[in-house]
């Protein structure tokens, strides 16, 4: 599989030196480094999704019912 990965120039240079030191190709070094990183990673299952529900005190059946409630409230306040 071919994957495009962007790394900083100094890191790429360090990887090239490390690969040459071990006498292997760049891509083989990266593949083995990824394999080591994955084997050391602690894989955990994601927790359950929880959506908080907020009750703002307004229960809309339609926007018109809200408008009617607001007009009624405004009329009562003006009295």
Backbone as CSV, one residue per row, in Angstrom:
resi,resn,N_x,N_y,N_z,CA_x,CA_y,CA_z,C_x,C_y,C_z
1,UNK,0.847,-1.162,0.000,0.000,0.000,0.000,0.898,1.232,0.000
2,UNK,0.516,2.210,-0.783,1.269,3.451,-0.830,0.492,4.503,-0.052
3,UNK,1.187,5.118,0.898,0.571,6.141,1.736,1.461,7.374,1.701
4,UNK,0.856,8.529,1.502,1.612,9.779,1.512,1.637,10.302,2.941
5,UNK,2.837,10.538,3.443,3.013,11.045,4.799,3.924,12.256,4.734
6,UNK,3.507,13.336,5.366,4.328,14.531,5.405,5.026,14.605,6.758
7,UNK,6.345,14.710,6.726,7.139,14.854,7.946,8.085,16.034,7.772
8,UNK,8.533,16.555,8.871,9.466,17.671,8.818,10.792,17.184,8.240
9,UNK,11.524,18.102,7.637,12.774,17.759,6.965,13.794,17.140,7.914
10,UNK,13.888,17.676,9.135,14.880,17.136,10.071,14.527,15.718,10.502
11,UNK,13.237,15.430,10.664,12.830,14.068,11.017,13.103,13.113,9.866
12,UNK,12.815,13.536,8.650,13.086,12.690,7.479,14.573,12.389,7.366
13,UNK,15.411,13.378,7.653,16.862,13.160,7.609,17.292,12.159,8.675
14,UNK,16.702,12.273,9.862,17.025,11.333,10.940,16.600,9.917,10.576
15,UNK,15.446,9.777,9.929,14.967,8.457,9.512,15.895,7.873,8.459
16,UNK,16.323,8.693,7.518,17.241,8.207,6.484,18.558,7.729,7.096
17,UNK,19.087,8.492,8.055,20.347,8.097,8.707,20.144,6.797,9.483
18,UNK,19.040,6.694,10.215,18.783,5.484,10.994,18.617,4.271,10.080
19,UNK,17.945,4.448,8.944,17.751,3.346,8.005,19.089,2.902,7.422
20,UNK,19.926,3.871,7.035,21.251,3.520,6.506,22.105,2.827,7.560
21,UNK,22.003,3.282,8.804,22.774,2.675,9.892,22.391,1.208,10.069
22,UNK,21.095,0.908,9.928,20.632,-0.472,10.070,20.796,-1.259,8.777
23,UNK,21.164,-0.575,7.711,21.378,-1.261,6.440,20.099,-1.677,5.744
24,UNK,19.018,-0.943,5.975,17.747,-1.261,5.318,17.265,-0.028,4.559
25,UNK,16.285,-0.244,3.699,15.740,0.857,2.922,14.830,1.729,3.787
26,UNK,14.642,2.956,3.313,13.831,3.938,4.025,12.431,3.410,4.320
27,UNK,11.759,2.868,3.296,10.382,2.401,3.476,10.290,1.210,4.422
28,UNK,11.297,0.343,4.405,11.302,-0.791,5.328,11.487,-0.306,6.762
29,UNK,12.323,0.720,6.941,12.532,1.272,8.278,11.242,1.898,8.812
30,UNK,10.563,2.669,7.961,9.311,3.318,8.378,8.258,2.262,8.708
31,UNK,8.158,1.222,7.890,7.176,0.164,8.139,7.455,-0.543,9.459
32,UNK,8.735,-0.834,9.744,9.041,-1.507,11.006,8.801,-0.578,12.191
33,UNK,9.098,0.718,12.033,8.845,1.675,13.122,7.352,1.795,13.399
34,UNK,6.546,1.810,12.351,5.095,1.844,12.547,4.597,0.573,13.223
35,UNK,5.152,-0.561,12.831,4.766,-1.823,13.461,5.070,-1.829,14.948
36,UNK,6.235,-1.328,15.327,6.596,-1.254,16.741,5.652,-0.307,17.481
37,UNK,5.356,0.840,16.881,4.469,1.821,17.518,3.068,1.251,17.721
38,UNK,2.572,0.524,16.733,1.230,-0.059,16.853,1.204,-1.153,17.909
39,UNK,2.252,-1.963,17.979,2.268,-3.042,18.969,2.358,-2.492,20.388
40,UNK,2.946,-1.311,20.547,3.063,-0.725,21.880,1.855,0.132,22.256
41,UNK,1.024,0.454,21.300,-0.138,1.300,21.564,-1.160,0.537,22.391
42,UNK,-1.774,1.234,23.307,-2.818,0.627,24.116,-4.152,0.926,23.445
43,UNK,-4.685,-0.075,22.782,-5.936,0.094,22.074,-7.089,-0.116,23.034
44,UNK,-7.953,0.867,23.139,-9.125,0.768,24.004,-10.366,1.040,23.176
45,UNK,-11.425,0.377,23.536,-12.690,0.590,22.849,-13.241,1.955,23.260
46,UNK,-13.849,2.655,22.328,-14.419,3.956,22.689,-15.580,3.782,23.662
47,UNK,-15.748,4.742,24.530,-16.848,4.697,25.487,-18.174,4.930,24.783
48,UNK,-19.247,4.708,25.494,-20.560,4.906,24.884,-20.788,6.388,24.589
49,UNK,-21.493,6.642,23.502,-21.810,8.015,23.129,-22.945,8.504,24.009
50,UNK,-22.751,9.663,24.607,-23.782,10.250,25.456,-24.059,11.657,24.956
51,UNK,-25.293,11.925,24.649,-25.700,13.257,24.207,-26.474,13.922,25.328
52,UNK,-25.963,15.055,25.797,-26.676,15.782,26.835,-27.879,16.477,26.221
53,UNK,-28.970,16.436,26.944,-30.197,17.072,26.488,-30.449,18.272,27.380
54,UNK,-30.670,19.407,26.766,-30.921,20.628,27.519,-32.376,21.042,27.331
55,UNK,-33.042,21.277,28.430,-34.417,21.746,28.377,-34.390,23.240,28.668
56,UNK,-34.664,24.032,27.669,-34.646,25.480,27.837,-36.028,26.019,28.211
57,UNK,-36.951,25.134,28.524,-38.263,25.562,28.976,-39.237,25.863,27.858
58,UNK,-38.818,25.816,26.644,-39.705,26.084,25.518,-39.877,24.804,24.723
59,UNK,-41.099,24.379,24.625,-41.396,23.177,23.866,-42.181,23.598,22.638
60,UNK,-41.550,23.502,21.501,-42.148,23.990,20.268,-42.926,22.895,19.554
61,UNK,-44.196,23.181,19.344,-44.951,22.323,18.442,-44.840,22.900,17.043
62,UNK,-44.817,24.223,16.982,-44.615,24.915,15.711,-44.097,26.315,16.040
63,UNK,-43.468,26.961,15.113,-42.998,28.323,15.384,-44.156,29.290,15.639
64,UNK,-45.322,28.965,15.079,-46.476,29.847,15.253,-46.991,29.791,16.679
65,UNK,-46.898,28.619,17.308,-47.350,28.541,18.705,-46.417,29.342,19.609
66,UNK,-45.120,29.351,19.306,-44.183,30.159,20.072,-44.499,31.634,19.896
67,UNK,-44.775,32.052,18.668,-45.110,33.446,18.404,-46.375,33.848,19.156
68,UNK,-47.363,32.981,19.161,-48.609,33.267,19.869,-48.345,33.389,21.371
69,UNK,-47.508,32.508,21.929,-47.171,32.581,23.353,-46.440,33.875,23.680
70,UNK,-45.532,34.292,22.811,-44.788,35.526,23.048,-45.706,36.740,22.974
71,UNK,-46.620,36.749,22.018,-47.557,37.861,21.908,-48.478,37.918,23.112
72,UNK,-48.911,36.766,23.604,-49.769,36.724,24.785,-49.008,37.240,26.000
73,UNK,-47.752,36.815,26.148,-46.929,37.268,27.270,-46.708,38.776,27.187
74,UNK,-46.443,39.294,25.998,-46.207,40.724,25.824,-47.456,41.524,26.139
75,UNK,-48.599,41.002,25.747,-49.872,41.695,26.008,-50.154,41.731,27.510
76,UNK,-49.826,40.666,28.222,-50.050,40.616,29.663,-49.109,41.559,30.401
77,UNK,-47.894,41.703,29.901,-46.919,42.580,30.546,-47.323,44.051,30.368
78,UNK,-47.900,44.402,29.219,-48.270,45.779,28.939,-49.486,46.230,29.751
79,UNK,-50.260,45.309,30.267,-51.458,45.668,31.046,-51.109,46.145,32.380
